[in-house]
């Protein structure tokens, strides 16, 4: 085991950008934990439990906007990464410009639809009073526009091997958000303070990304629509459809819990779920960033037909994820209730200790399969991956519907352990192996 760890250390230190990518990704995750530690108790104190639940629903709706277009990031990242590996700078700029056009167009459309829902339906009236609705919706629209613009920049930074900088910029956005939102909430501005903070944070990140990409020679200026069409067709064509299905299914698995619980219960049920699951979810995202940081390097090795390198990365990172998932899962199962009590106060913690044990088990199950899924994702072997994702989503939704009356807000977490404990994780791992075998056969 010691020799294996030493070999892994030698390999990763030969690729310093990968090391910094993992460090900054996990640093951003740690910062996110810190932000949640600060903000969630403040949300509850200044908004109240019901309004806190509504905020969680609004943020889930924002995340679901990605279903319409966020999937395209994988296609654009793959195309930009291929051209960057071949040193085809003009093609990189053309793809970057095409992505900007698509993302900003979608963001404008989403804002228009959101405005209609807010001002012309009972849902909008139930969320905000008339006095604050216009201001909140204007800030939300600005946030969506700038966030989608920055998304393209971060995709590009990742594809050209600068994902550590993209992670740092995203962390900077969180710091700016806290600096703006905390005093606003204390002064009683509620949702206005929150979304003003989101907007300012994204502006800070966007400016930093623009400066770095300009230094790298990546710009949309001077690029005609005609030169970007081939890249657009590739990113959004057959390969893009596979990524679209993947993103839709993964979004349902990650974000659907809040919306489903909101439908079956109410905002208070959502708030209880978030209090138990939030830290566990952050831990999962923290661990997922380790294999996700491999994606641009897997693409590069794929372009260079380095099948052995891909196999080695998968084997080494998989071992890390197994050990890390076990430690994190057991740790949260034993100490999760105490940690959440420190976070929001013991009086706000749900009093079912078994809920935290189940959440710890979910951390383990969702960690151990991720490396195999990322290998299939990066190598564009999406058919089997999407089938298993679809199976997991269907099983999870069905289980929540059946188990909600008995388990309440914990039904989604029970469903996770049921699916993966009965063989779901094994299915994902087999998909990773099949993707490697298919790619090896192709290159041979």
ROTORMI-6751 format. One record per residue (C-alpha): residue number from 0; x, y negated, z. Coordinates in Angstrom, 1 decimal. Layout:
% ROTORMI-6751
R  pos      c1      c2      c3
R  NUM       X       Y       Z
...
//
This chain:
% ROTORMI-6751
R  pos      c1      c2      c3
R    0     0.0     0.0     0.0
R    1     2.8    -2.4     0.9
R    2     4.5    -1.7    -2.5
R    3     1.2    -2.4    -4.3
R    4     0.7    -5.7    -2.5
R    5     4.3    -6.7    -3.3
R    6     3.8    -5.9    -7.0
R    7     0.6    -7.9    -7.1
R    8     2.4   -10.8    -5.5
R    9     5.1   -10.7    -8.1
R   10     2.6   -10.7   -10.9
R   11     0.5   -13.6    -9.7
R   12     3.5   -15.8    -8.9
R   13     4.7   -15.4   -12.5
R   14     1.5   -17.2   -13.4
R   15     1.4   -20.3   -11.2
R   16    -1.7   -21.8   -12.8
R   17    -3.7   -18.7   -11.9
R   18    -2.4   -19.0    -8.3
R   19    -3.4   -22.6    -8.1
R   20    -6.7   -21.8    -9.7
R   21    -7.5   -19.3    -7.0
R   22    -6.2   -21.7    -4.3
R   23    -8.2   -24.7    -5.5
R   24   -11.3   -22.6    -6.2
R   25   -11.2   -21.2    -2.7
R   26   -10.2   -24.6    -1.3
R   27   -13.4   -26.1    -3.0
R   28   -15.4   -23.2    -1.4
R   29   -14.0   -24.0     2.0
R   30   -14.8   -27.7     1.4
R   31   -18.3   -26.7     0.4
R   32   -18.6   -24.8     3.7
R   33   -17.5   -28.0     5.5
R   34   -20.0   -30.1     3.6
R   35   -22.8   -27.7     4.5
R   36   -21.7   -27.7     8.2
R   37   -22.0   -31.5     8.1
R   38   -25.1   -32.0     5.9
R   39   -27.6   -29.2     6.8
R   40   -28.0   -30.3    10.4
R   41   -28.2   -33.9     9.2
R   42   -30.9   -32.9     6.7
R   43   -32.9   -31.2     9.4
R   44   -32.6   -34.1    11.8
R   45   -33.4   -36.8     9.3
R   46   -35.8   -35.1     7.0
R   47   -37.5   -32.5     9.2
R   48   -37.8   -28.8     8.5
R   49   -40.5   -29.1     5.9
R   50   -38.7   -31.8     3.9
R   51   -35.5   -29.8     4.2
R   52   -37.3   -26.8     2.6
R   53   -38.6   -29.1    -0.2
R   54   -35.0   -30.3    -0.8
R   55   -33.9   -26.7    -1.1
R   56   -36.6   -26.1    -3.7
R   57   -35.6   -29.2    -5.6
R   58   -32.0   -28.1    -5.7
R   59   -33.1   -24.6    -6.9
R   60   -35.1   -26.2    -9.7
R   61   -32.0   -28.2   -10.7
R   62   -30.0   -25.0   -10.8
R   63   -32.6   -23.4   -12.9
R   64   -32.2   -26.1   -15.5
R   65   -29.0   -24.2   -16.3
R   66   -31.1   -21.4   -17.7
R   67   -31.9   -23.5   -20.7
R   68   -28.3   -24.3   -21.6
R   69   -25.8   -23.5   -18.9
R   70   -25.3   -20.1   -20.5
R   71   -23.6   -21.9   -23.5
R   72   -20.6   -22.7   -21.2
R   73   -19.3   -19.1   -21.6
R   74   -19.5   -19.3   -25.4
R   75   -17.9   -22.7   -25.6
R   76   -15.2   -21.7   -23.1
R   77   -14.4   -18.6   -25.1
R   78   -14.1   -20.5   -28.4
R   79   -12.0   -23.3   -26.9
R   80    -9.8   -20.8   -25.2
R   81    -9.2   -18.9   -28.4
R   82    -8.2   -22.0   -30.3
R   83    -6.1   -23.3   -27.5
R   84    -4.2   -20.0   -27.4
R   85    -3.5   -20.4   -31.1
R   86    -2.5   -24.1   -30.7
R   87    -5.4   -25.2   -33.0
R   88    -5.9   -28.7   -31.4
R   89    -8.3   -30.0   -34.0
R   90   -10.6   -27.0   -33.6
R   91   -10.5   -27.5   -29.8
R   92   -11.6   -31.1   -30.2
R   93   -14.4   -30.1   -32.6
R   94   -15.7   -27.5   -30.2
R   95   -15.5   -30.0   -27.4
R   96   -17.4   -32.6   -29.3
R   97   -20.1   -30.1   -30.3
R   98   -20.5   -29.1   -26.7
R   99   -20.9   -32.7   -25.6
R  100   -23.7   -33.2   -28.2
R  101   -25.6   -30.1   -27.1
R  102   -25.2   -30.7   -23.4
R  103   -26.2   -34.3   -23.4
R  104   -29.1   -33.7   -25.7
R  105   -30.4   -31.0   -23.4
R  106   -29.9   -33.2   -20.3
R  107   -32.0   -36.0   -21.9
R  108   -34.7   -33.6   -22.7
R  109   -34.7   -32.2   -19.2
R  110   -35.0   -35.7   -17.7
R  111   -38.0   -36.5   -19.9
R  112   -39.8   -33.4   -18.9
R  113   -39.0   -34.0   -15.3
R  114   -40.4   -37.5   -15.5
R  115   -43.7   -36.2   -17.0
R  116   -43.9   -33.6   -14.2
R  117   -43.2   -36.1   -11.5
R  118   -45.7   -38.8   -12.6
R  119   -48.4   -36.8   -14.3
R  120   -48.9   -33.7   -12.2
R  121   -50.0   -33.0    -8.6
R  122   -46.6   -31.4    -8.0
R  123   -44.8   -34.7    -8.3
R  124   -47.2   -36.5    -6.0
R  125   -46.9   -33.8    -3.4
R  126   -43.1   -34.2    -3.2
R  127   -42.7   -38.0    -3.0
R  128   -44.8   -40.9    -2.0
R  129   -45.4   -43.6    -4.7
R  130   -42.9   -46.1    -3.1
R  131   -39.9   -43.8    -3.4
R  132   -40.8   -41.7    -6.4
R  133   -39.4   -44.0    -9.1
R  134   -36.1   -44.5    -7.3
R  135   -35.6   -40.8    -6.5
R  136   -36.4   -39.8   -10.1
R  137   -34.1   -42.4   -11.6
R  138   -31.2   -41.2    -9.4
R  139   -32.0   -37.5   -10.2
R  140   -32.0   -38.3   -13.9
R  141   -28.6   -40.1   -13.7
R  142   -27.2   -37.2   -11.7
R  143   -28.4   -34.7   -14.3
R  144   -26.9   -36.7   -17.2
R  145   -23.5   -37.2   -15.7
R  146   -23.4   -33.7   -14.3
R  147   -24.0   -32.1   -17.7
R  148   -21.4   -34.4   -19.2
R  149   -18.9   -33.3   -16.6
R  150   -19.8   -29.7   -17.1
R  151   -18.4   -29.9   -20.7
R  152   -15.2   -31.4   -19.3
R  153   -14.8   -28.7   -16.7
R  154   -15.5   -25.9   -19.2
R  155   -12.7   -27.4   -21.4
R  156   -10.2   -27.7   -18.6
R  157   -10.8   -24.1   -17.6
R  158   -10.4   -22.9   -21.2
R  159    -7.1   -24.7   -21.7
R  160    -5.6   -23.3   -18.5
R  161    -6.3   -26.4   -16.3
R  162    -9.0   -25.0   -14.1
R  163    -7.1   -25.9   -10.9
R  164    -7.6   -29.5   -11.9
R  165   -11.3   -28.9   -12.6
R  166   -11.7   -27.3    -9.2
R  167   -10.0   -30.3    -7.6
R  168   -12.3   -32.8    -9.4
R  169   -15.3   -30.8    -8.3
R  170   -14.0   -31.0    -4.7
R  171   -13.6   -34.7    -5.1
R  172   -17.2   -35.0    -6.2
R  173   -18.2   -33.3    -2.9
R  174   -16.2   -35.7    -0.8
R  175   -17.7   -38.7    -2.6
R  176   -21.2   -37.2    -2.1
R  177   -20.7   -36.9     1.6
R  178   -19.3   -40.5     1.9
R  179   -22.3   -41.8     0.1
R  180   -25.1   -39.6     1.6
R  181   -24.3   -39.5     5.3
R  182   -24.6   -43.2     6.0
R  183   -27.7   -43.4     3.8
R  184   -29.4   -40.5     5.6
R  185   -28.6   -42.1     9.0
R  186   -30.1   -45.4     7.9
R  187   -33.3   -43.5     6.9
R  188   -33.1   -43.5     3.1
R  189   -33.8   -39.8     2.8
R  190   -33.9   -38.3    -0.7
R  191   -32.6   -41.6    -2.2
R  192   -29.4   -41.3    -0.2
R  193   -29.0   -37.7    -1.1
R  194   -29.3   -38.1    -4.9
R  195   -27.4   -41.3    -4.9
R  196   -24.5   -39.3    -3.3
R  197   -24.8   -36.6    -5.9
R  198   -24.7   -39.2    -8.7
R  199   -21.6   -41.0    -7.3
R  200   -19.8   -37.7    -6.8
R  201   -20.3   -36.7   -10.4
R  202   -19.2   -40.1   -11.7
R  203   -15.9   -39.8    -9.8
R  204   -15.3   -36.3   -11.2
R  205   -16.2   -37.3   -14.7
R  206   -13.8   -40.3   -14.8
R  207   -11.0   -38.1   -13.5
R  208   -11.7   -35.4   -16.1
R  209   -11.8   -37.9   -19.0
R  210    -8.4   -39.3   -18.0
R  211    -6.7   -35.8   -17.9
R  212    -8.3   -34.6   -21.2
R  213    -7.2   -37.7   -22.9
R  214    -3.6   -36.9   -21.8
R  215    -4.0   -33.4   -23.2
R  216    -5.1   -34.8   -26.5
R  217    -8.7   -33.5   -26.2
R  218   -11.3   -36.0   -27.3
R  219   -14.6   -36.1   -29.3
R  220   -13.5   -39.3   -31.1
R  221   -12.8   -39.0   -34.8
R  222   -14.6   -35.6   -34.9
R  223   -17.5   -35.4   -37.4
R  224   -20.5   -33.2   -36.9
R  225   -19.6   -31.2   -40.0
R  226   -16.3   -30.0   -38.4
R  227   -18.0   -29.0   -35.2
R  228   -20.7   -26.9   -36.9
R  229   -18.7   -23.6   -37.3
R  230   -17.7   -23.8   -33.6
R  231   -21.3   -24.5   -32.6
R  232   -22.6   -21.6   -34.6
R  233   -20.0   -19.2   -33.0
R  234   -20.6   -20.5   -29.4
R  235   -24.4   -20.4   -29.7
R  236   -24.8   -17.6   -32.2
R  237   -24.7   -13.8   -31.6
R  238   -22.1   -14.1   -28.9
R  239   -24.0   -17.0   -27.4
R  240   -27.2   -15.1   -27.2
R  241   -25.5   -12.4   -25.1
R  242   -24.1   -15.0   -22.8
R  243   -27.6   -16.6   -22.7
R  244   -29.2   -13.4   -21.5
R  245   -26.4   -12.9   -18.9
R  246   -26.8   -16.5   -17.5
R  247   -30.6   -16.2   -17.4
R  248   -30.4   -12.9   -15.5
R  249   -27.7   -14.0   -13.1
R  250   -29.5   -17.3   -12.4
R  251   -32.6   -15.3   -11.5
R  252   -30.6   -13.1    -9.1
R  253   -28.8   -16.0    -7.4
R  254   -31.4   -18.8    -7.4
R  255   -34.7   -16.9    -7.7
R  256   -34.9   -16.0    -4.0
R  257   -35.8   -19.6    -2.9
R  258   -38.5   -20.0    -5.6
R  259   -40.0   -16.6    -5.0
R  260   -40.1   -17.1    -1.2
R  261   -41.6   -20.5    -1.7
R  262   -44.4   -18.9    -3.8
R  263   -45.0   -16.1    -1.4
R  264   -44.7   -18.2     1.8
R  265   -44.0   -21.9     2.3
R  266   -41.2   -24.4     2.8
R  267   -40.6   -23.2     6.4
R  268   -40.0   -19.7     5.1
R  269   -37.5   -21.0     2.6
R  270   -35.7   -23.0     5.3
R  271   -35.4   -19.9     7.5
R  272   -34.0   -17.9     4.6
R  273   -31.5   -20.6     3.8
R  274   -30.3   -20.8     7.4
R  275   -29.5   -17.1     7.5
R  276   -28.2   -16.7     3.9
R  277   -26.4   -20.0     3.2
R  278   -23.1   -19.2     4.9
R  279   -23.2   -15.6     3.5
R  280   -23.9   -17.0     0.0
R  281   -21.0   -19.4     0.3
R  282   -18.7   -16.6     1.4
R  283   -19.8   -14.6    -1.7
R  284   -19.2   -17.5    -4.0
R  285   -15.8   -18.0    -2.3
R  286   -14.8   -14.4    -3.0
R  287   -16.3   -14.4    -6.6
R  288   -13.9   -17.2    -7.5
R  289   -11.0   -14.8    -7.3
R  290   -11.9   -12.7   -10.3
R  291   -13.7   -15.6   -12.1
R  292   -10.4   -17.5   -12.1
R  293    -9.1   -14.6   -14.3
R  294   -11.4   -15.5   -17.2
R  295    -9.1   -17.8   -19.3
R  296    -6.2   -15.4   -18.9
R  297    -8.3   -12.4   -19.8
R  298    -9.3   -14.3   -23.0
R  299    -5.7   -15.1   -23.8
R  300    -4.6   -11.5   -23.2
R  301    -7.5   -10.4   -25.4
R  302    -6.5   -12.7   -28.2
R  303    -2.9   -11.3   -27.9
R  304    -4.2    -7.7   -27.7
R  305    -2.5    -7.2   -24.3
R  306    -4.8    -4.3   -23.2
R  307    -2.3    -3.1   -20.5
R  308    -2.2    -6.6   -19.0
R  309    -6.0    -6.7   -18.8
R  310    -6.1    -3.3   -17.2
R  311    -3.4    -4.3   -14.6
R  312    -5.2    -7.5   -13.6
R  313    -8.4    -5.6   -13.2
R  314    -6.9    -3.0   -11.0
R  315    -5.0    -5.4    -8.8
R  316    -7.8    -7.9    -8.2
R  317   -10.3    -5.1    -7.7
R  318    -8.3    -3.9    -4.7
R  319    -8.2    -7.4    -3.2
R  320   -12.0    -7.7    -3.6
R  321   -12.7    -4.4    -1.9
R  322   -10.7    -5.3     1.2
R  323   -11.9    -8.9     1.3
R  324   -15.5    -7.9     0.9
R  325   -15.3    -5.4     3.7
R  326   -13.7    -7.9     6.1
R  327   -16.1   -10.7     5.2
R  328   -19.2    -8.4     5.4
R  329   -18.3    -6.9     8.8
R  330   -17.3   -10.3    10.1
R  331   -20.6   -12.0     9.2
R  332   -22.6    -9.0    10.5
R  333   -21.0    -9.4    13.9
R  334   -20.6   -13.1    14.2
R  335   -23.1   -14.6    11.7
R  336   -25.8   -15.5    14.3
R  337   -23.2   -17.2    16.5
R  338   -21.7   -19.1    13.5
R  339   -25.0   -20.4    12.3
R  340   -25.8   -21.4    15.9
R  341   -22.7   -23.5    16.0
R  342   -23.7   -25.0    12.6
R  343   -27.3   -26.1    13.2
R  344   -27.8   -25.5    16.9
R  345   -29.0   -22.4    18.6
R  346   -32.6   -23.6    18.7
R  347   -32.8   -23.6    14.9
R  348   -31.3   -20.1    14.4
R  349   -33.8   -17.3    13.4
R  350   -33.8   -14.9    16.3
R  351   -33.6   -11.6    14.4
R  352   -29.9   -10.3    14.9
R  353   -30.5    -7.5    12.3
R  354   -31.0   -10.2     9.7
R  355   -27.3   -11.2     9.9
R  356   -26.2    -7.5     9.8
R  357   -28.1    -7.1     6.5
R  358   -26.6   -10.3     5.2
R  359   -23.1    -8.9     6.0
R  360   -23.9    -5.8     4.1
R  361   -25.0    -7.9     1.1
R  362   -21.7    -9.7     1.2
R  363   -19.9    -6.4     0.8
R  364   -22.1    -5.0    -2.0
R  365   -22.0    -8.2    -4.0
R  366   -18.2    -8.5    -3.7
R  367   -17.0    -5.1    -4.6
R  368   -18.5    -5.0    -8.2
R  369   -17.6    -8.5    -9.3
R  370   -14.2    -7.8   -10.9
R  371   -15.6    -5.2   -13.2
R  372   -18.5    -7.5   -14.2
R  373   -16.0   -10.3   -15.0
R  374   -13.9    -8.0   -17.2
R  375   -16.9    -7.1   -19.3
R  376   -18.0   -10.8   -19.4
R  377   -14.6   -12.1   -20.5
R  378   -14.2    -9.4   -23.2
R  379   -17.7   -10.2   -24.6
R  380   -18.9    -6.7   -23.8
R  381   -22.3    -7.9   -22.6
R  382   -24.9    -5.3   -23.7
R  383   -24.4    -2.8   -20.8
R  384   -23.7    -5.6   -18.4
R  385   -27.0    -7.4   -19.2
R  386   -28.9    -4.1   -19.0
R  387   -27.7    -3.5   -15.4
R  388   -28.4    -7.2   -14.5
R  389   -31.9    -6.9   -15.8
R  390   -32.4    -3.7   -13.9
R  391   -31.1    -5.3   -10.7
R  392   -33.4    -8.4   -11.2
R  393   -36.5    -6.2   -11.8
R  394   -35.7    -4.0    -8.7
R  395   -35.1    -7.1    -6.6
R  396   -38.3    -8.9    -7.5
R  397   -40.4    -5.8    -7.1
R  398   -38.8    -5.0    -3.7
R  399   -39.4    -8.6    -2.5
R  400   -43.0    -8.4    -3.5
R  401   -43.5    -5.1    -1.7
R  402   -41.4    -5.9     1.4
R  403   -42.3    -9.5     2.1
R  404   -45.2    -8.8     4.4
R  405   -43.0    -6.6     6.6
R  406   -39.6    -8.4     6.4
R  407   -40.7   -12.0     5.5
R  408   -37.8   -14.3     4.6
R  409   -35.3   -11.5     4.7
R  410   -36.9    -9.4     2.0
R  411   -34.4   -10.6    -0.7
R  412   -31.4    -9.5     1.4
R  413   -33.0    -6.1     2.1
R  414   -33.6    -5.7    -1.6
R  415   -29.8    -6.4    -2.3
R  416   -28.7    -3.5    -0.1
R  417   -31.4    -1.2    -1.5
R  418   -30.2    -1.7    -5.1
R  419   -26.5    -1.6    -4.5
R  420   -26.6     1.0    -1.8
R  421   -28.5     3.4    -4.1
R  422   -25.8     3.1    -6.9
R  423   -26.0    -0.4    -8.4
R  424   -22.4    -1.3    -7.6
R  425   -21.2     1.9    -9.1
R  426   -23.1     1.1   -12.4
R  427   -21.3    -2.3   -12.6
R  428   -17.9    -0.7   -12.0
R  429   -18.5     1.8   -14.8
R  430   -19.4    -1.0   -17.1
R  431   -16.0    -2.6   -16.4
R  432   -14.2     0.6   -17.3
R  433   -16.3     1.1   -20.5
R  434   -15.4    -2.5   -21.6
R  435   -11.7    -1.8   -21.2
R  436   -12.0     1.5   -23.1
R  437   -13.9    -0.1   -26.0
R  438   -11.4    -3.0   -26.2
R  439    -8.5    -0.6   -26.2
R  440   -10.1     1.4   -29.0
R  441   -10.7    -1.8   -31.0
R  442    -7.1    -3.0   -30.7
R  443    -5.7     0.5   -31.6
//
